[in-house]
Amino acid sequence: MENPNTQILRKKTNFNYGLRGWLLCLYCMLGFMIIGGAFWMGAAQNTMVAVKAEQIGVDSARILAANSTSGFIALIALLGIGVLYGKYKTRIMHTVVMILCGITLIFYGSVSNIVGYIIIFVMLDAFSNGASTVGLPQIAAAYFPTKKGSFLGWATIGSNLAALVSFGILNMLIAAQGVQFATTCFGIFTIAMGLINWFLIPSNPESVGFLPDNGDFTKEELTAHRDMMAGKPVWTIKEAIKNKNFWLLPIGYGLLFMCSNGFLSQMVPYQIEQIRGPIVQDLMATGNFENMGAAISAAMSDGSIAAKASGYMQILPVFAIPGSIFSGWLDQKFGTRHTGMAMAVFYVIAGFAGGLMPFNTVTNWIFMASFFFWTGANANLVMSHAASTFGPRDYPRLWGRMAPIYTLMRIFSPMVLSIFLTYSASSLIGYRNSYTFFGCAAILALILIFFTDQNVFKKSGEAPTGATKV
């Protein structure tokens, strides 16, 4: 007979989240869109790298190197944040982290020296990733322990909308009133979201009459679930670190996070280099320009190339929103492991299309479609897989220790870009070499995810060696 503690985890009612559940989904969606680490370390850097380089008086490669340095330092802070999320109630921790993230954003726009920039970027990296990679998934796992995959599939649409809505708003505000005004607006909104969390989203969903998964459960099932959540941990830290999923999940999906961040953070400069190359060559062939720099200036003078390159960011949601929902459905239907492997395959295609294939309309669309469709899944799958591995009782405590490993992989993306841009013969070659590298990294991610287990949540009361499929 099946253990009653796992019966509740088998209840599935598709997308029937209820009114409160859908409002919570909207809150998480806004969180991923406005304060998500994937946005501030990814899409926003298409603008912020150039803006901060000009403001500080250094080149873009220096800012990318500073981002990578800051990311390594931020790992220590993120580890502490993850541990605290597991120790204290989600309501308390998420509110504090959101408010601190908002304050950091306010200062992010005004810092004008490289040392101050690194300090602020460390804080922004730690708090934005703490809120989006630990806090929001922890809320999802508490309210939807079984349907977390499909729920996060909808919620992480916010990560996709960030490349269109948040990126567009950021650029609009910078153009209107400058970077300090822009980041201050984002900071105030983030603080407001932290206060909403404190007043409207309790750590225990049942305290406001919300049943797990918005399901219809018997009294015995609910009692079993409450006992499990209130009881002693099923997994100790020592047992967890001996489980291969503890390492394979954050490293494998983290490599895909690195690829995603690398593709997205310099998408606009990459497209500019690709588009203007043939135009500059044609201009040089006319013999009317003394050097390459003059031809480049002429090609960029009317702004059409930059506008076309930025326009590709607006295409992202067309692929990414259905991709995010589809990945959540695949997660529920076939399991996170198979969905993660599919994502890795498409990232391999994206990396090689963007880095190795000759640039033309067809290869550029292959690159964008392969990457854009799966970009939303990145914020979903690793957390869903970890929650399936360690169960709703222990997931918050253990994911807080896994998240820094996951984030560590992402930190390498600005380092890779900085190295290839610095040591390649041209910026275009640097971007293409970087994308080829990311394609190879996706192959490694595919191998690591292949060797993970789908679900190993243990029955309460079993020995540490006894794992069961759920």
Residue pairs with C-beta under 8 A, 6 or more apart in sequence:
2 10
3 459
3 460
4 220
4 221
4 224
5 224
5 225
5 227
5 228
5 459
5 460
6 457
6 459
6 468
6 470
7 221
7 224
8 145
8 146
8 212
8 213
8 215
8 217
8 221
8 222
8 224
8 225
9 145
9 146
9 391
9 392
9 457
9 470
10 146
10 470
11 146
11 212
11 213
11 215
11 216
11 217
12 146
12 147
12 213
12 332
13 147
13 213
13 214
13 215
14 150
15 150
15 154
16 214
17 24
17 25
17 144
17 147
17 151
17 214
18 210
18 214
20 208
20 210
20 214
21 143
21 144
21 151
21 210
21 214
24 139
24 143
24 201
25 151
25 154
25 155
27 193
27 196
27 197
27 201
28 136
28 139
28 140
28 152
28 155
28 158
29 154
29 155
29 156
29 157
29 158
29 161
30 158
30 193
31 131
31 132
31 135
31 136
31 158
31 193
32 38
32 39
32 132
32 136
32 155
32 156
32 157
32 158
32 159
32 162
32 379
33 39
33 158
33 159
33 161
33 162
33 165
33 166
34 158
34 162
34 166
34 186
34 189
34 190
34 193
35 98
35 101
35 102
35 105
35 128
35 131
35 132
35 186
35 190
35 193
36 128
36 131
36 132
36 158
36 159
36 162
36 379
37 125
37 128
37 129
37 131
37 132
37 133
37 407
37 410
38 132
38 159
38 162
38 257
38 260
38 261
38 264
38 378
38 379
39 128
39 159
39 162
39 163
39 166
39 167
40 124
40 125
40 128
41 67
41 71
41 125
41 128
41 129
41 261
41 265
41 410
42 162
42 163
42 260
42 261
42 264
42 265
43 162
43 163
43 166
43 167
43 264
43 265
43 267
43 313
44 166
44 167
44 170
45 67
45 265
45 266
45 414
46 167
46 264
46 265
46 266
46 267
46 268
46 269
46 313
47 167
47 170
47 171
47 174
47 268
48 179
49 60
49 63
49 64
49 67
49 265
49 266
50 60
50 269
51 174
51 179
52 63
52 117
52 179
53 59
53 60
53 62
53 63
55 112
55 179
56 63
56 112
56 113
56 114
56 117
58 114
60 269
60 421
61 418
61 421
61 422
62 114
63 117
64 414
64 415
64 417
64 418
64 421
65 414
65 415
65 418
66 114
66 117
66 118
66 121
67 121
67 414
68 411
68 412
68 414
68 415
68 418
69 118
70 118
70 121
70 122
70 125
71 125
71 407
71 408
71 410
71 411
71 414
72 408
72 411
73 118
73 122
74 121
74 122
74 123
74 125
74 126
74 129
74 407
74 411
75 404
75 407
75 408
75 411
77 122
77 123
77 126
77 130
78 125
78 126
78 129
78 130
78 134
78 403
78 404
78 407
79 400
79 401
79 403
79 404
81 93
81 97
81 126
81 127
81 130
81 134
81 400
82 130
82 134
82 399
82 400
82 401
82 402
82 403
82 404
83 400
83 401
84 93
84 400
85 93
85 94
85 130
85 134
85 135
85 138
85 396
85 400
86 396
86 397
86 398
86 399
86 400
86 401
87 397
89 203
90 135
90 138
90 139
90 142
90 203
90 396
91 197
91 198
91 201
91 202
91 203
92 203
93 135
94 131
94 135
94 136
94 138
94 139
94 194
94 197
94 201
95 194
95 195
95 197
95 198
96 194
97 127
97 130
97 131
97 135
97 194
98 127
98 131
98 135
98 190
98 191
98 193
98 194
98 197
99 190
99 191
99 194
99 195
100 123
100 127
101 124
101 127
101 128
101 130
101 131
101 187
101 190
101 194
102 186
102 187
102 188
102 189
102 190
102 191
102 192
102 193
102 194
103 187
103 191
104 120
104 123
104 124
104 127
104 187
105 124
105 183
105 184
105 186
105 187
105 190
106 183
106 184
106 187
106 188
107 120
108 120
108 121
108 124
108 183
108 187
109 178
109 179
109 180
109 181
109 182
109 183
109 184
110 180
110 183
111 117
111 119
111 120
125 407
129 403
129 407
130 403
132 379
133 379
133 383
133 403
133 406
133 407
134 399
134 400
134 403
136 155
137 148
137 152
137 383
137 387
137 399
138 395
138 396
138 399
139 201
140 148
140 151
140 152
140 155
140 383
141 148
141 383
141 387
141 392
141 395
141 396
142 203
142 204
142 205
142 392
142 396
143 151
143 205
143 210
143 212
143 213
144 151
144 212
144 213
144 214
145 212
145 213
145 387
145 391
145 392
146 212
146 213
147 213
147 332
148 383
148 384
148 387
149 328
149 331
149 332
149 336
149 380
149 381
149 384
150 328
150 329
150 331
150 332
151 328
152 328
152 379
152 380
152 383
152 384
153 324
153 325
153 326
153 327
153 328
153 329
153 331
153 376
153 377
153 380
154 324
154 325
154 328
155 380
156 324
156 376
156 377
156 378
156 379
156 380
157 320
157 321
157 324
157 325
157 376
159 320
159 324
159 375
159 376
159 378
159 379
160 316
160 317
160 320
160 321
160 323
160 324
160 375
160 376
161 317
161 321
163 264
163 313
163 316
163 317
163 320
163 375
164 313
164 314
164 316
164 317
166 186
167 313
168 314
170 182
170 186
171 310
173 181
173 182
173 185
174 181
174 182
202 208
205 211
205 212
206 212
206 226
211 217
211 222
212 225
212 392
217 225
228 234
228 392
228 393
228 460
229 392
229 393
231 393
231 460
233 393
233 394
233 397
234 390
234 391
234 393
234 394
234 457
234 458
234 460
235 243
235 390
235 391
235 394
235 398
235 458
235 464
236 464
237 398
237 401
239 464
240 246
240 390
240 394
240 398
240 401
241 247
243 389
243 456
244 451
244 452
244 453
245 385
245 386
245 389
245 452
245 453
245 456
246 389
246 398
246 402
247 405
248 448
248 449
248 451
248 452
249 382
249 385
249 386
249 389
249 402
249 406
249 452
250 382
250 386
250 402
250 403
250 405
250 406
250 409
251 405
251 406
251 409
251 448
252 340
252 344
252 445
252 448
252 449
252 452
253 340
253 378
253 381
253 382
253 385
253 406
253 445
253 449
254 382
254 405
254 406
254 407
254 408
254 409
254 410
255 409
255 441
255 442
255 444
255 445
255 448
256 340
256 343
256 344
256 347
256 378
256 442
256 445
257 378
257 382
257 406
257 407
257 409
257 410
258 409
258 410
258 411
258 412
258 413
258 416
258 438
258 441
259 347
259 350
259 351
259 413
259 438
259 439
259 441
259 442
259 445
260 347
260 371
260 375
260 378
261 410
261 413
261 414
262 413
262 414
262 416
262 417
262 434
262 435
262 438
263 350
263 351
263 354
263 371
263 375
263 435
263 438
264 371
264 375
265 413
265 414
265 417
266 417
266 431
266 434
267 309
267 312
267 313
268 306
268 309
268 310
268 312
268 313
269 309
269 427
269 431
270 354
270 431
270 435
271 308
271 309
271 312
271 364
272 305
272 306
272 309
273 426
273 427
273 428
273 431
274 359
274 364
274 428
274 431
275 305
275 308
275 309
276 296
276 299
276 300
276 305
277 359
277 428
279 299
279 305
280 292
280 295
280 296
280 299
283 289
283 295
283 298
283 299
284 292
284 295
289 295
289 298
299 305
300 306
312 368
315 368
315 372
316 368
316 372
316 375
318 372
319 368
319 369
319 372
319 373
320 372
320 373
320 375
320 376
321 376
322 373
323 372
323 373
323 374
323 375
323 376
323 377
324 376
324 377
324 380
326 373
327 339
327 343
327 374
327 376
327 377
327 380
327 381
328 380
330 338
330 339
330 342
331 339
331 380
331 381
331 384
335 454
335 455
336 381
336 384
336 385
336 388
336 454
337 385
337 449
337 450
337 452
337 453
337 454
339 377
339 381
340 377
340 381
340 382
340 385
340 449
340 452
341 446
341 449
341 450
342 374
343 374
343 377
343 378
343 381
344 442
344 443
344 445
344 446
344 449
345 442
345 446
346 370
346 371
346 373
346 374
347 370
347 371
347 374
347 438
347 439
347 442
347 445
348 439
348 442
348 443
348 446
349 366
349 370
349 439
350 366
350 367
350 368
350 370
350 371
350 435
350 438
350 439
350 442
351 435
351 436
351 437
351 438
351 439
351 440
351 441
351 442
352 435
352 436
352 439
353 363
353 364
353 366
353 367
353 370
354 363
354 364
354 367
354 371
354 432
354 435
354 439
355 432
355 433
355 434
355 435
355 436
355 437
355 438
355 439
356 432
356 436
356 439
357 363
357 366
367 435
382 406
383 399
385 452
386 395
386 398
386 399
386 402
387 395
387 399
388 454
388 455
388 457
388 470
389 395
389 453
389 455
389 456
389 457
390 398
390 399
390 457
391 457
391 458
391 470
413 438
416 434
416 437
416 438
417 430
417 431
417 434
420 429
420 430
420 431
420 433
420 434
420 437
421 427
421 430
421 431
421 434
422 430
423 430
424 430
424 433
453 467
454 469
455 469
455 470
456 467
456 468
456 469
457 467
457 468
457 470
458 464
458 466
458 467
458 468
459 466
459 468
462 468
